[in-house]
Structure formats: structure tokens, C-alpha cells
Amino acid sequence: MSTEILKLENVSAGYKNNVIIRDINFSVYSGERLIVMGPNGSGKSTLLKAILRLVNIFSGSIIFDGTQIEKLPESKLRLIRARIGYLPQGGVLFPHMKIIDNVAIPLRVVFRLSKQEAYQKARHFLSLMGVEELANRYPAQLSGGQRQRVAIARALSTDPKILLLDEPTSGLDPESRADVLNVLYDLAKLGKAMIVVTHETDFAKRIADRVIVIKKGSIEYIGSFNQRIVDIIERRGG
């Protein structure tokens, strides 16, 4: 039987006093691939940030790996966040750092590994993503697809319980987009729990165990992939 990794109960969240998502309820289980879809501006990215406590939680509860986190002090959130692999839109690598240092930094800062130990782990995950030969380059020297592979390697480096991927193909040219989608297909086979925000319906259809559709900040559908999802997204508003 699968283990519940994450549970959101009646969660409303947003920025300052502005509520973006309302009364969100769902759970994620070990190995599950949950796809989040919906129109632009519907609250998909805010949902991922709420799980990480990067936005204000106005009501409800968030339980991660048995720990209720919505009211935890910031001092205790660092280790929680380290167990949640997060890929924001665009990947966001540090431009002044070599690739190896971009991947190693959470291992050194959060887990206090030595430089040698952090580099060893970083090279393992760069290899897993097929970009180990780029370890000594800088982000500006890589293609968009290569940068996303590095960002995914960094998200994996802390051996997280769950991965949160926000529009991992956004802004990429067609070749890089296809490259990253192939990486995500392979990643899905690893059995890691994942929540992926995407507009890629073919990708969602291929890997999703369940799909959540968010419109105007609320869950309009949750279940298996079907034509209704496309119909909801294509309807005006959101």
C-alpha cells in the first residue's frame, strides 16, 4: 500500500492579503505522478509555493511526511524544504557559479557536507541527467535544455521525498523542449513522487496517475486524464 507523503486540507494561500488559491484538498502518495493543469493565472504556481511555505497560508493545513508544516517557524522549514525537490519556472541557476557548484550548494549549505562529498553526489546526479561533462561550465554556456537538466539534478540532489516541477518546458525552443520532456519521462520511471505543473497535454496523458485542474484558484477536477480536462482548460476564464 502506498504511503501518503503530502496532504493539503482546505488550504487557502496567496500574497499579502490577496487570496490566490482557495480550499484546496488533495493528497499525494509515494511514487505518484500528479499533474497540475489550468489556464494561465489560475494559481498553479502558487499551489507549489504554498507547499513550500513560500507564500502566505491563510487557512487549512499542510502535512508533509507526517509533519504539519503550515505554522512551523522559518528556522525549522529549511530541512523540510530540503526534502522537497523544487524546480521553479526557468530553473534559476546561479550565473556566477560553475554547474558543479550549482548542484552541490544545497548539499553544503543544508546538509553541511564537505566539498568533496557534495561534489561526489553532485556528479552522480549530473550523470543521471546526462550532463556530467558540463560540470565545470557556467550556466550561460549551456543551452536552455541543458540548464533545465542541471536544475533537475539540483532538485534531485537532496534525495527528496517529492519533486515539485513548475512548467519545466516553459520558454524552451522545440529541440530543448523535447529534450527536457524525454528527461521527465525517464524521471517518472524512477518512482519518485512528483507534482508537475504543465500545459503539455500529451506529456500529462502519458505519465499522469492523476490530474488536478485548477481554475480561478479552485480545484475544478481531480482524477484520471480524460477529454474533460482539455474542455475545462479551453473554456474561457481562469
C-alpha positions in Angstrom: 0.0 0.0 0.0 1.3 3.5 -0.9 2.4 5.9 1.8 0.8 9.3 2.0 3.6 11.8 1.5 1.7 15.1 1.3 -1.8 16.2 2.3 -3.5 19.6 1.8 -6.7 20.2 3.8 -8.8 23.2 3.0 -5.7 25.3 2.1 -6.1 28.9 1.1 -3.0 30.8 0.2 -1.6 33.8 -1.6 0.4 37.0 -1.3 0.0 39.7 1.4 -3.8 39.8 1.8 -4.6 38.5 -1.7 -6.0 35.0 -1.7 -4.9 33.2 -4.9 -5.9 29.5 -4.2 -9.0 28.6 -2.1 -10.0 25.5 -0.2 -7.5 23.1 -1.8 -7.8 19.5 -0.8 -5.7 16.6 -2.1 -3.1 14.0 -1.1 0.0 12.7 -2.9 1.3 9.1 -2.3 4.7 7.5 -2.7 5.6 7.1 -6.4 2.5 9.0 -7.6 2.8 11.3 -10.5 0.3 14.2 -10.1 -0.1 16.7 -12.9 -1.5 20.2 -12.3 -3.1 21.9 -15.3 -5.2 25.0 -15.8 -5.4 28.4 -17.6 -2.7 31.0 -17.0 -3.2 32.9 -13.8 -5.3 30.1 -12.2 -3.0 29.6 -9.2 -0.9 26.6 -10.3 2.5 28.1 -9.3 1.0 29.5 -6.1 0.0 26.0 -5.2 3.6 24.7 -5.4 4.8 27.7 -3.4 2.2 27.1 -0.8 3.5 23.5 -0.3 7.0 25.1 0.3 5.6 27.8 2.5 6.9 30.5 0.1 3.5 32.3 0.2 1.1 33.2 3.0 -1.1 30.3 4.2 -4.4 31.9 5.3 -6.2 28.8 6.4 -6.1 25.0 6.2 -3.3 22.5 7.0 -0.3 21.1 5.1 1.1 17.8 6.3 4.3 16.7 4.7 5.7 13.2 5.6 3.7 13.2 8.8 4.6 16.7 10.0 2.2 19.6 10.0 4.1 22.5 8.4 1.8 25.4 7.8 2.7 27.0 11.1 6.3 25.9 11.5 8.8 28.7 12.3 11.2 29.6 9.5 14.0 28.1 11.4 12.5 24.6 11.1 11.4 24.9 7.5 14.9 24.6 6.0 15.1 20.8 6.5 11.5 20.4 5.4 12.2 22.3 2.1 15.4 20.2 1.6 13.3 17.1 1.4 11.1 18.7 -1.2 12.9 19.0 -4.6 11.7 22.2 -6.3 12.2 23.3 -9.9 10.8 26.9 -10.3 9.9 28.2 -13.7 13.2 28.9 -15.7 15.3 26.6 -13.4 17.0 29.6 -11.8 20.7 28.6 -11.7 23.3 30.9 -10.1 25.0 32.5 -13.1 28.3 33.2 -11.2 28.8 29.5 -10.2 30.0 26.6 -12.1 27.5 23.8 -12.8 29.0 21.5 -10.2 28.7 24.2 -7.6 25.1 25.0 -8.5 24.2 21.3 -7.8 26.4 21.0 -4.8 25.3 24.1 -2.9 22.2 22.7 -1.2 24.2 19.7 0.0 26.8 22.0 1.5 24.5 24.7 3.0 21.7 22.5 4.3 23.4 19.2 5.0 26.8 20.5 5.8 28.6 18.0 3.6 32.3 18.6 2.8 33.1 20.0 -0.6 34.4 16.5 -1.7 31.3 14.7 -0.6 29.0 17.3 -2.1 30.9 17.2 -5.4 30.7 13.4 -5.5 26.9 13.5 -5.0 26.5 16.4 -7.5 28.4 14.5 -10.2 26.2 11.5 -9.6 23.0 13.4 -10.3 24.5 15.3 -13.2 25.4 12.0 -14.6 21.9 10.7 -14.1 20.6 13.7 -16.1 23.2 13.1 -18.8 25.2 16.4 -18.3 28.2 15.4 -16.1 30.6 16.6 -18.8 29.2 20.2 -18.3 30.2 20.2 -14.6 32.9 22.9 -15.0 31.0 25.2 -17.3 28.8 28.2 -16.3 25.0 28.4 -16.9 25.5 31.0 -19.7 27.5 28.4 -21.7 24.6 25.9 -21.7 21.5 25.6 -23.8 18.1 26.0 -22.3 17.5 22.3 -22.2 20.9 21.7 -20.6 20.2 24.3 -17.9 16.9 22.5 -17.1 18.7 19.2 -16.8 21.1 20.8 -14.3 18.2 22.4 -12.4 16.5 19.0 -12.2 19.8 17.4 -11.0 19.9 20.0 -8.2 16.3 19.3 -7.2 17.2 15.6 -7.0 20.5 16.0 -5.2 19.0 16.1 -1.7 17.1 12.8 -2.3 13.7 14.5 -1.8 10.5 12.7 -0.8 8.7 14.5 -3.6 9.5 16.7 -6.6 7.7 19.9 -7.5 8.3 20.9 -11.1 6.8 24.2 -12.3 6.4 24.4 -16.1 9.7 22.6 -16.7 9.4 23.2 -20.5 8.4 26.8 -20.4 10.4 29.2 -22.6 12.4 26.5 -24.3 12.9 26.1 -28.1 11.3 23.0 -29.6 14.5 21.0 -29.5 15.2 21.8 -25.9 11.6 21.2 -25.0 11.7 17.7 -26.5 15.0 17.1 -24.7 13.5 18.0 -21.3 10.3 16.0 -21.9 12.4 13.0 -22.5 14.3 13.6 -19.2 10.9 13.9 -17.4 9.7 10.6 -18.9 12.8 8.9 -17.6 12.4 10.6 -14.3 8.9 9.3 -13.9 10.3 5.8 -14.2 12.4 6.3 -11.0 9.3 6.0 -8.9 9.8 9.4 -7.2 6.6 11.2 -6.2 6.1 14.2 -8.4 3.8 17.2 -8.8 4.3 18.7 -12.2 2.6 22.0 -13.4 2.4 21.9 -17.2 0.4 22.9 -20.2 1.7 19.8 -22.1 -1.4 17.7 -22.5 0.5 14.9 -24.4 3.0 14.7 -21.6 0.2 14.7 -18.9 -1.7 11.9 -20.8 1.5 9.8 -20.9 2.7 9.9 -17.3 -0.1 11.2 -15.1 -1.5 8.9 -12.4 -3.9 11.7 -11.6 -4.6 15.2 -12.9 -5.7 18.3 -11.0 -7.3 21.1 -13.0 -7.3 24.5 -11.2 -9.5 27.4 -12.4 -9.8 30.7 -10.7 -7.9 29.4 -7.7 -10.0 26.4 -7.0 -9.8 22.7 -8.0 -12.4 22.1 -10.7 -11.4 18.5 -11.5 -9.2 15.8 -9.9 -8.9 12.3 -11.4 -7.5 10.4 -14.3 -6.7 12.1 -17.6 -9.6 12.4 -20.0 -11.1 14.8 -22.6 -12.9 16.7 -19.9 -9.6 18.1 -18.7 -9.0 19.7 -22.2 -12.5 21.0 -22.3 -12.1 22.7 -18.8 -8.8 24.3 -19.7 -10.0 25.6 -23.1 -13.2 27.2 -21.7 -12.8 30.9 -21.2 -11.9 32.3 -17.8 -9.5 31.1 -15.1 
